[in-house]
């Protein structure tokens, strides 16, 4: 399985735009991808902090996600809202 926790920081004033983009990518991914075990966004405790929790059946499903039309289409919009690069923690099943 391919599981990650991703921390995102919104640029000041871009929180609503980032939330909207995250909601759309979550909806599109869950509706169109078969290899997802879990894929959801969350607000963090600090202002402008967001988290993505994602788990895919395998690396092939993760690669299909990151190369999907809906993911590639929204990447520039997400990037424009972010204050720095996302921080990704890869997890392994026990």
Secondary structure as GFF3:
##gff-version 3
##sequence-region A 1 94
A	DSSP	beta_strand	2	9	.	.	.	ID=ss1
A	DSSP	alpha_helix	15	32	.	.	.	ID=ss2
A	DSSP	beta_strand	36	43	.	.	.	ID=ss3
A	DSSP	beta_strand	49	56	.	.	.	ID=ss4
A	DSSP	alpha_helix	59	66	.	.	.	ID=ss5
A	DSSP	alpha_helix	69	81	.	.	.	ID=ss6
A	DSSP	beta_strand	87	91	.	.	.	ID=ss7
###
